[in-house]
């Protein structure tokens, strides 16, 4: 059996031994050739195993400076330049207050809403601000436009001091943002050239924002390092990331069109968004791939639960849960018992959440929905770091099983080109 931190349960996914053996041969081949085939895009595989002590200290120092001199950090980025950081921040910070010793971190440049930008500027008016702009090229429209607005705002508000308050995360050598940073004198963190956006969350792309949010980045990287070591095997019995990739591909070949990732902690909603980009952008090519969707339980059981249970059988479900969540509340005893809930007295909400997960799995399995369950010991920085690497490793294998490149995104480039052409056409007309 695997030594992974993640426990994988796929008891109602029926696969014959001969099918398993056929997949093992494919996995062996992909595992041993992945880094040769995509050498310019797989820097993330060994990244957590490198000595990151100097970089982590540099990030910690800047994060401490930001917390000392500001009340808010504005992170500018889109796609992989913001989804991972926001996912980790939301998963590991309190629901209703700023984490002790941290400051507020907000995000912009992930949309083209004028209302969003205007309201952000109003919100910043009475707060001390730092900005972290993240882009490998500097030419992504949403990010570049938001940076233009925030750069002007910072220059007008802070003058020469704005140079110290704007931190750039970009390519080491190339790109428009690199040119701007060099010319202006902004401090810079480097995005490794061989790590693409959606695989970059464990680099400074994600580490600086989450460090400012008060999350232990050493533990985050340690968890990813554990995953990088334990998942460095081609044998399926020793690598649950590859097992997960195989089961989702097997179900895809059985005709399933949608994978629904569901979890039982509301703080994981933006983690779902990161996961959807990772798999959607990596697999959705050449008219192939599962459509990645997500739900937050038990909330969404009262919205799409009926469809999952009895609707069009196009989806399978991956249930993600943690054995331990740090905080909990017990149900109080009520002498009146008007709501007839005293039978639950002294039960905790997390305990009932876990029972909800068990009941959901049983119901969906009985309804004919294939269910894969991913279980981790604890919701903390270490295990989130492990989980991030787990999904990246699984995603690369899954895309290769489909026969597509896990690391490009030609469809995204198509939308960018069409938008740019329309904007240029409008300019000519005007």
C-alpha positions in Angstrom: 0.0 0.0 0.0 1.0 3.6 -0.5 2.7 5.6 2.2 0.9 8.8 1.0 -0.7 11.1 3.6 -3.8 11.0 1.5 -6.1 8.0 1.9 -7.8 7.1 -1.3 -11.1 5.2 -1.3 -12.6 4.1 -4.6 -14.6 1.1 -3.4 -17.4 1.5 -5.9 -15.3 2.1 -9.0 -15.1 -1.4 -10.6 -11.9 -2.0 -12.5 -10.7 -5.5 -13.7 -7.2 -6.7 -12.9 -6.3 -6.7 -16.6 -7.4 -3.1 -16.9 -5.4 -2.1 -13.9 -2.3 -3.9 -15.4 -2.8 -2.1 -18.7 -2.9 1.3 -16.9 0.2 0.4 -14.9 2.2 0.0 -18.1 1.0 3.4 -19.4 1.8 5.0 -16.1 5.3 3.5 -16.0 6.0 4.9 -19.4 4.6 8.4 -18.7 6.4 8.7 -15.3 9.8 7.8 -16.7 9.5 10.1 -19.8 7.5 13.1 -18.4 10.5 15.3 -17.6 12.2 14.5 -20.9 9.0 15.2 -23.0 8.2 18.5 -21.2 11.5 19.6 -19.8 10.6 23.3 -20.2 7.5 23.0 -18.0 8.2 20.5 -15.2 10.3 22.6 -12.8 7.5 22.2 -10.2 8.2 18.5 -9.9 11.5 18.9 -8.0 11.0 22.5 -6.8 9.9 21.6 -3.2 13.0 19.4 -2.8 15.4 22.2 -3.6 17.0 24.1 -0.7 14.5 27.0 -0.4 15.8 28.5 2.9 17.2 31.7 1.5 14.1 32.4 -0.7 11.7 31.6 2.2 13.6 34.0 4.4 13.5 36.7 1.8 9.8 36.3 1.4 9.3 36.2 5.2 11.3 39.5 5.5 9.2 41.3 2.9 6.0 39.9 4.4 7.1 41.2 7.8 7.9 44.6 6.3 4.4 44.8 4.6 2.7 43.8 7.9 4.6 46.5 9.7 4.0 49.4 7.3 0.6 48.5 5.8 -2.9 47.5 6.6 -3.7 45.8 3.3 -1.8 44.1 0.5 -3.4 44.3 -3.0 -2.4 41.3 -5.1 -2.8 41.8 -8.9 -3.0 38.7 -11.0 -5.3 36.3 -12.9 -5.5 32.6 -13.3 -2.5 30.8 -11.8 -1.1 34.1 -10.6 -3.9 34.5 -8.0 -6.0 31.4 -7.7 -3.5 29.3 -5.7 -2.7 32.1 -3.2 -6.3 32.9 -2.6 -7.2 29.2 -2.2 -4.5 28.7 0.5 -5.4 32.0 2.2 -9.1 31.2 2.4 -8.5 27.6 3.5 -6.2 28.5 6.4 -7.4 31.9 7.7 -10.4 32.7 10.0 -13.8 33.2 8.5 -14.6 36.5 10.2 -11.4 38.2 11.2 -7.8 38.7 10.1 -5.4 36.1 11.3 -3.4 37.2 14.3 -0.2 38.9 13.3 -1.4 39.3 9.6 -3.0 42.0 7.5 -5.8 41.9 5.0 -4.9 40.6 1.5 -7.3 41.4 -1.4 -7.1 40.5 -5.1 -7.7 42.4 -8.3 -6.8 41.9 -11.9 -8.8 38.7 -12.2 -11.7 40.4 -14.0 -12.5 43.5 -16.0 -15.3 44.9 -13.8 -15.2 48.6 -13.5 -17.3 48.5 -10.4 -14.8 46.1 -8.7 -11.9 48.4 -9.4 -13.8 51.6 -8.4 -14.9 50.1 -5.1 -11.5 48.7 -4.4 -10.0 52.2 -4.8 -12.6 53.6 -2.4 -11.8 50.8 0.1 -8.1 51.6 0.0 -8.6 55.3 0.7 -8.1 55.3 4.5 -5.6 52.3 4.6 -1.9 52.0 4.2 -1.2 49.9 1.1 1.4 47.6 -0.5 0.9 46.1 -4.0 2.2 42.8 -5.3 1.7 42.4 -9.1 2.2 38.9 -10.5 2.7 38.1 -14.2 5.3 36.2 -16.1 4.9 38.3 -19.2 3.1 41.5 -18.0 0.9 41.5 -21.1 -2.2 39.6 -19.8 -4.9 42.2 -20.3 -6.8 42.0 -16.9 -3.6 42.1 -14.9 -1.9 44.8 -16.9 -4.9 47.1 -16.8 -5.4 46.7 -13.1 -1.7 47.4 -12.5 -1.8 50.6 -14.6 -4.7 51.8 -12.3 -3.0 50.7 -9.1 0.4 52.1 -10.2 -1.0 55.5 -10.8 -2.9 55.3 -7.5 0.3 54.4 -5.6 2.4 57.1 -7.4 -0.1 59.8 -6.6 -0.6 58.8 -3.0 3.0 57.9 -2.0 5.2 59.6 -4.5 8.8 58.2 -4.6 7.9 55.9 -1.7 5.6 53.9 -4.0 8.7 52.3 -5.4 9.2 50.5 -2.1 5.6 49.7 -1.8 5.2 47.8 -5.1 6.6 44.3 -5.3 6.8 42.6 -8.7 6.7 38.8 -9.2 7.7 38.0 -12.8 10.2 36.3 -15.1 13.9 36.5 -14.4 14.9 37.8 -17.8 12.0 38.5 -20.2 8.7 40.2 -20.4 7.1 43.6 -20.3 6.6 43.5 -16.5 10.3 42.7 -16.1 11.2 45.7 -18.1 9.0 48.0 -16.1 10.3 46.6 -12.8 14.0 47.1 -13.9 13.3 50.6 -15.2 11.4 51.7 -12.2 13.4 50.0 -9.5 10.7 47.8 -8.0 11.9 44.9 -5.9 11.3 41.6 -7.6 10.7 37.9 -6.9 11.3 35.4 -9.7 8.8 33.0 -11.3 11.0 30.0 -12.5 11.0 29.9 -16.3 10.2 26.1 -16.3 7.1 26.5 -14.1 3.8 27.5 -15.7 1.1 29.6 -14.0 -1.3 26.9 -12.8 1.7 24.9 -11.4 3.3 28.0 -9.7 1.5 28.3 -6.3 4.4 26.9 -4.3 6.8 29.5 -5.8 6.9 33.3 -4.8 3.7 33.6 -6.9 1.7 32.1 -4.0 4.2 32.3 -1.1 4.4 36.0 -0.7 0.6 36.7 -0.5 0.0 33.8 1.9 2.9 34.8 4.1 1.4 38.3 4.4 -1.9 36.6 5.3 -0.1 34.9 8.3 0.3 31.4 6.9 3.4 29.4 7.8 5.1 29.0 4.4 7.8 26.8 5.8 5.1 24.2 6.7 3.4 24.7 3.4 6.7 23.8 1.6 7.5 21.0 4.0 4.1 19.4 3.1 4.8 19.7 -0.6 8.3 18.3 0.0 6.8 15.2 1.7 4.5 14.8 -1.3 7.4 15.2 -3.8 9.2 12.4 -2.0 6.4 10.0 -1.4 4.8 10.4 -4.9 8.0 9.8 -6.8 7.1 6.3 -7.8 5.5 4.9 -10.9 3.9 1.9 -9.2 0.3 2.5 -8.5 0.3 0.7 -5.2 2.8 3.3 -4.0 1.4 6.4 -5.5 -2.1 7.6 -4.8 -1.8 10.6 -7.0 -1.4 8.3 -10.0 -4.2 6.0 -8.7 -6.5 9.0 -8.6 -5.4 9.9 -12.2 -6.1 6.4 -13.3 -9.5 6.1 -11.8 -10.7 9.4 -13.2 -9.4 8.4 -16.6 -11.0 5.0 -16.3 -14.4 6.7 -15.6 -13.9 9.1 -18.5 -13.4 6.1 -20.8 -16.7 4.7 -19.3 -18.5 7.7 -20.6 -18.6 10.1 -17.7 -18.2 13.7 -18.7 -18.0 15.7 -15.4 -16.0 15.3 -12.3 -17.5 17.0 -9.3 -15.1 17.9 -6.5 -16.9 18.3 -3.2 -15.7 19.2 0.2 -17.3 19.8 3.6 -15.6 23.0 4.8 -16.7 26.4 3.3 -13.2 27.7 3.5 -12.2 25.3 0.6 -14.4 27.0 -1.9 -11.5 28.9 -3.6 -9.4 25.7 -3.4 -12.1 24.3 -5.7 -11.5 27.2 -8.1 -7.8 26.5 -8.1 -8.4 22.8 -8.8 -10.8 23.6 -11.6 -8.3 25.7 -13.4 -5.5 23.2 -12.9 -7.5 20.3 -14.4 -9.6 22.3 -16.9 -6.6 24.1 -18.5 -4.4 21.0 -18.4 -6.8 18.5 -19.9 -9.4 20.4 -21.9 -7.8 20.1 -25.4 -8.4 18.4 -28.7 -12.1 17.9 -27.8 -11.0 15.7 -24.8 -11.2 15.8 -21.1 -13.5 15.8 -18.1 -15.3 19.0 -17.2 -14.1 20.0 -13.7 -16.9 21.2 -11.5 -17.2 21.7 -7.7 -19.6 21.9 -4.8 -19.5 22.9 -1.1 -21.4 20.6 1.2 -23.7 20.5 2.9 -24.8 23.8 1.4 -24.9 22.6 -2.2 -26.7 19.4 -1.3 -29.8 21.7 -1.0 -29.1 23.1 -4.5 -27.7 20.4 -6.8 -28.0 17.4 -4.6 -31.2 16.3 -6.3 -29.4 16.3 -9.7 -26.4 14.4 -8.3 -28.7 11.7 -6.8 -31.2 11.2 -9.6 -30.3 13.4 -12.6 -28.5 12.7 -15.9 -25.7 10.2 -15.0 -22.9 12.2 -16.6 -20.8 12.8 -13.5 -18.7 11.1 -10.9 -17.9 12.6 -7.5 -14.6 13.2 -5.7 -15.1 13.8 -2.0 -12.3 15.7 -0.3 -12.3 15.9 3.5 -10.0 16.3 6.5 -10.2 14.2 9.7 -9.3 17.2 11.9 -10.4 20.8 11.6 -8.9 23.0 14.4 -12.0 24.7 15.8 -15.3 23.2 16.7 -18.6 23.8 18.7 -20.8 21.5 20.6 -24.6 21.5 20.3 -26.0 22.9 23.6 -28.7 21.2 25.7 -32.0 23.1 25.8 -34.4 22.5 28.7 -37.4 23.5 26.6 -36.3 21.3 23.6 -38.8 23.1 21.4 -36.8 22.2 18.3 -36.6 18.5 19.3 -32.8 18.5 18.9 -31.7 17.5 22.4 -30.8 14.0 21.0 -27.8 15.9 19.4 -26.7 17.5 22.6 -23.0 17.4 23.2 -22.4 16.3 19.6 -20.0 18.6 17.8 -20.6 20.3 14.5 -17.5 18.8 13.0 -18.7 15.4 14.1 -22.0 15.9 12.3 -20.2 17.3 9.3 -18.3 14.0 9.1 -21.6 12.0 9.4 -23.0 14.2 6.6 -20.0 13.2 4.5 -20.6 9.5 5.2 -24.3 9.7 4.5 -23.7 11.7 1.3 -21.2 9.1 0.0 -23.6 6.2 0.9 -26.6 7.9 -0.8 -24.7 8.8 -4.0 -23.2 5.3 -4.3 -26.6 3.8 -3.8 -27.9 6.1 -6.6 -25.3 4.8 -9.0 -22.8 7.7 -8.8 -19.1 6.6 -8.7 -17.5 8.1 -5.7 -13.8 8.6 -5.0 -12.9 9.8 -1.5 -9.7 11.7 -0.6 -9.0 11.9 3.1 -6.2 13.9 4.8 -5.4 14.0 8.6 -5.7 17.7 9.2 -6.6 21.0 7.6 -3.4 23.0 8.1 -0.5 24.4 6.1 1.5 21.2 6.0 -1.4 19.1 4.6 -2.6 21.8 2.1 1.0 21.9 0.8 0.9 18.1 0.4 -2.6 18.2 -1.3 -1.5 20.9 -3.8 1.5 18.8 -5.0 -0.7 15.7 -5.0 -3.2 17.3 -7.4 -0.5 18.7 -9.6 1.2 15.3 -9.9 -2.2 13.6 -10.6 -3.1 16.3 -13.2 0.0 15.9 -15.2 -0.4 12.1 -15.3 -4.1 12.4 -16.1 -3.5 14.7 -19.0 -0.8 12.5 -20.4 -3.2 9.5 -20.2 -5.5 11.5 -22.4 -2.7 12.1 -24.8 -2.6 15.9 -24.4 0.0 18.3 -23.3 -0.6 19.2 -19.6 1.3 22.4 -19.7 0.0 24.6 -22.6 -3.3 26.4 -23.0 -4.0 27.2 -26.6 -7.7 27.8 -26.0 -6.9 30.6 -23.5 -4.6 32.2 -26.0 -7.5 32.1 -28.6 -9.8 34.2 -26.3 -7.0 36.6 -25.7 -6.3 37.1 -29.4 -10.0 37.6 -30.2 -10.4 40.1 -27.4 -7.3 42.0 -28.5 -8.5 42.1 -32.1 -11.9 43.6 -31.1 -10.2 46.2 -28.9 -7.9 47.2 -31.7 -10.9 47.4 -34.1 -12.7 49.7 -31.7 -9.7 51.9 -31.5 -9.5 52.2 -35.3 -13.2 53.0 -35.6 -12.9 55.7 -32.9 
